[in-house]
Every structure is written in structure tokens, then in C-alpha cells.
């Protein structure tokens, strides 16, 4: 699954366009490397997102095309 779509479905970032812009600005790292929005995300990957001065680091546990809002937190684990 594309990185920008995963960020939206997992609700780490609210909108796909915002996720796309964050990737283009170089604020998203996958496994320690700057990632474009089109990078494929799979279970076991580590995603780090820079929100201003705060950084969020999560491990991908599962990748699903659609998920209910209540179950979105089960797609990742905070590190």
C-alpha cells in the first residue's frame, strides 16, 4: 500500500493530501530513510513523522485497504 494512503487509513494524518505534502517536504521517514508518498508500506516497517518540533515513531503491524475508525489504532504500534 502507498505510504500516503496508509497514513490516512491508519489516521496518523487526517487527509491524504496532507500526508502527500508531508512526504514531499521530507518530514516522513520509513526505516530511517526519507520516503516519497508512493513508497510501498508493509508490516514491520518503522515510520517516523515530524510534526513541527514533535516526532512520532510507529511500527506498522498490519496493512488493510479499509478499516473502521475504532480499529485504526490496531494497524500500528507507538515506539
TORDONU-463080 format. One line per 2 residues: number of its first residue (from 0); for each residue x, y negated, z of N, C-alpha, C. Coordinates in Angstrom, 1 decimal, padded with zeros to 4 digits, always signed. Layout:
REM TORDONU-463080
NUM> X/Y/Z/X/Y/Z/X/Y/Z  ...
//
This chain:
REM TORDONU-463080
0> +000.8/+001.2/+000.0/+000.0/+000.0/+000.0/+000.9/-001.2/+000.0  +000.4/-002.3/-000.7/+001.2/-003.5/-000.7/+001.3/-004.2/+000.7
2> +002.4/-004.8/+000.9/+002.6/-005.5/+002.2/+001.5/-006.5/+002.6  +001.2/-007.4/+001.6/+000.2/-008.4/+001.9/-001.2/-007.8/+002.2
4> -001.5/-006.8/+001.5/-002.8/-006.1/+001.8/-002.8/-005.4/+003.2  -001.7/-004.8/+003.5/-001.6/-004.1/+004.8/-001.7/-005.2/+006.0
6> -001.1/-006.3/+005.8/-001.1/-007.3/+006.8/-002.5/-007.8/+007.0  -003.3/-007.9/+006.0/-004.7/-008.3/+006.1/-005.6/-007.2/+006.7
8> -005.4/-006.0/+006.2/-006.3/-004.9/+006.7/-006.0/-004.6/+008.2  -004.7/-004.7/+008.6/-004.4/-004.5/+010.0/-004.7/-005.7/+010.9
10> -005.1/-006.8/+010.2/-005.5/-008.0/+010.9/-004.3/-008.7/+011.7  -003.1/-008.4/+011.2/-001.9/-009.1/+011.7/-001.9/-010.6/+011.2
12> -002.4/-010.7/+010.0/-002.6/-012.0/+009.4/-004.0/-012.0/+008.8  -004.8/-013.1/+009.0/-006.2/-013.1/+008.7/-006.5/-013.0/+007.2
14> -005.8/-013.7/+006.4/-006.1/-013.7/+005.0/-005.0/-013.3/+004.1  -005.3/-012.6/+003.0/-004.3/-012.0/+002.1/-003.4/-013.1/+001.5
16> -004.1/-014.3/+001.2/-003.3/-015.4/+000.6/-002.3/-015.9/+001.5  -002.6/-016.0/+002.8/-001.7/-016.5/+003.9/-000.6/-015.5/+004.0
18> -000.9/-014.2/+004.0/+000.1/-013.1/+004.0/+001.1/-013.2/+002.9  +000.5/-013.5/+001.7/+001.3/-013.6/+000.5/+002.3/-014.8/+000.6
20> +001.8/-016.0/+001.1/+002.6/-017.1/+001.3/+003.7/-016.9/+002.3  +003.4/-016.2/+003.4/+004.4/-015.9/+004.4/+005.5/-015.0/+003.8
22> +005.2/-014.1/+003.0/+006.2/-013.2/+002.3/+007.1/-014.1/+001.4  +006.4/-014.9/+000.6/+007.2/-015.8/-000.4/+008.1/-016.7/+000.4
24> +007.7/-017.2/+001.6/+008.6/-018.1/+002.3/+009.7/-017.3/+003.1  +009.7/-016.0/+003.0/+010.8/-015.2/+003.6/+010.6/-015.1/+005.1
26> +009.4/-015.2/+005.6/+009.1/-015.0/+007.0/+008.7/-013.6/+007.4  +008.7/-012.7/+006.5/+008.3/-011.3/+006.8/+009.5/-010.4/+006.4
28> +009.9/-009.6/+007.4/+010.9/-008.6/+007.2/+010.4/-007.2/+007.3  +010.8/-006.3/+006.4/+010.4/-004.9/+006.5/+011.7/-004.1/+006.7
30> +011.8/-003.4/+007.8/+013.1/-002.6/+008.1/+014.3/-003.5/+008.0  +014.2/-004.8/+008.5/+015.3/-005.7/+008.6/+015.7/-006.4/+007.3
32> +014.9/-006.2/+006.3/+015.2/-006.9/+005.0/+014.0/-007.8/+004.6  +014.3/-009.0/+004.1/+013.3/-009.9/+003.6/+012.5/-009.2/+002.6
34> +011.1/-009.3/+002.7/+010.3/-008.5/+001.8/+009.3/-009.4/+001.0  +009.1/-009.0/-000.2/+008.1/-009.6/-001.1/+006.8/-009.0/-000.7
36> +005.7/-009.7/-001.2/+004.3/-009.2/-000.9/+004.0/-007.9/-001.6  +004.8/-007.6/-002.6/+004.5/-006.3/-003.4/+005.2/-005.1/-002.8
38> +006.0/-005.2/-001.8/+006.7/-004.1/-001.2/+005.7/-003.1/-000.7  +006.0/-001.8/-001.0/+005.2/-000.7/-000.5/+005.4/-000.4/+001.0
40> +004.4/-000.4/+001.8/+004.5/-000.1/+003.2/+004.0/+001.3/+003.5  +004.8/+002.0/+004.3/+004.4/+003.4/+004.6/+004.6/+003.6/+006.1
42> +004.0/+004.7/+006.7/+004.1/+005.0/+008.1/+005.6/+005.1/+008.5  +005.9/+004.4/+009.6/+007.3/+004.5/+010.1/+008.1/+003.2/+009.8
44> +007.6/+002.4/+008.9/+008.3/+001.1/+008.6/+008.1/+000.1/+009.8  +009.1/-000.7/+010.0/+009.1/-001.8/+011.0/+008.9/-003.1/+010.3
46> +007.8/-003.8/+010.7/+007.5/-005.1/+010.1/+007.8/-006.2/+011.1  +008.5/-007.3/+010.8/+008.7/-008.4/+011.7/+008.2/-009.7/+011.0
48> +007.3/-010.4/+011.7/+006.7/-011.6/+011.1/+007.1/-012.8/+012.0  +007.6/-013.9/+011.4/+007.9/-015.1/+012.1/+006.7/-016.0/+012.0
50> +006.2/-016.3/+013.2/+005.1/-017.3/+013.3/+005.7/-018.5/+014.0  +006.2/-019.5/+013.3/+006.9/-020.6/+013.9/+008.1/-020.2/+014.7
52> +008.0/-020.5/+016.0/+009.1/-020.1/+016.9/+008.9/-018.7/+017.5  +007.8/-018.1/+017.2/+007.5/-016.7/+017.8/+007.6/-015.7/+016.7
54> +008.2/-014.5/+017.1/+008.3/-013.4/+016.2/+007.5/-012.2/+016.7  +006.8/-011.6/+015.8/+006.0/-010.4/+016.1/+006.7/-009.2/+015.4
56> +007.0/-008.1/+016.1/+007.6/-006.9/+015.6/+006.7/-005.8/+015.8  +006.3/-005.1/+014.7/+005.4/-003.9/+014.9/+005.9/-002.8/+014.0
58> +005.5/-001.6/+014.5/+005.8/-000.3/+013.7/+004.5/+000.1/+013.1  +004.6/+000.5/+011.8/+003.4/+001.0/+011.1/+003.2/+002.4/+011.5
60> +002.0/+002.7/+012.0/+001.6/+004.0/+012.4/+000.8/+004.7/+011.3  -000.1/+004.0/+010.6/-000.9/+004.6/+009.7/-001.3/+003.5/+008.6
62> -001.5/+004.0/+007.4/-001.9/+003.1/+006.3/-003.3/+003.6/+005.7  -004.3/+002.8/+005.8/-005.6/+003.1/+005.3/-006.1/+002.0/+004.4
64> -006.9/+002.3/+003.4/-007.4/+001.3/+002.4/-008.5/+000.4/+003.1  -009.3/+001.0/+003.9/-010.3/+000.3/+004.7/-010.4/+000.7/+006.1
66> -010.7/-000.2/+007.0/-010.7/+000.2/+008.4/-011.7/-000.8/+009.1  -012.4/-000.3/+010.1/-013.3/-001.2/+010.9/-012.4/-002.1/+011.8
68> -013.0/-003.3/+012.1/-012.3/-004.3/+012.9/-011.8/-003.7/+014.3  -012.6/-002.8/+014.9/-012.3/-002.3/+016.2/-011.1/-001.3/+016.1
70> -011.0/-000.6/+014.9/-009.9/+000.4/+014.7/-008.6/-000.2/+014.1  -008.6/-001.5/+013.8/-007.4/-002.1/+013.1/-006.2/-002.0/+014.0
72> -006.3/-002.1/+015.3/-005.2/-002.0/+016.2/-004.5/-000.7/+016.2  -005.2/+000.4/+015.7/-004.6/+001.7/+015.7/-003.6/+001.9/+014.5
74> -003.6/+000.9/+013.6/-002.7/+001.0/+012.4/-001.2/+000.7/+012.7  -001.0/+000.0/+013.9/+000.4/-000.4/+014.2/+000.6/-000.4/+015.7
76> +001.9/-000.5/+016.1/+002.3/-000.5/+017.5/+003.3/-001.6/+017.7  +003.1/-002.4/+018.7/+004.0/-003.5/+019.0/+005.3/-003.0/+019.5
78> +006.4/-003.6/+019.1/+007.7/-003.2/+019.6/+008.3/-004.3/+020.5
//
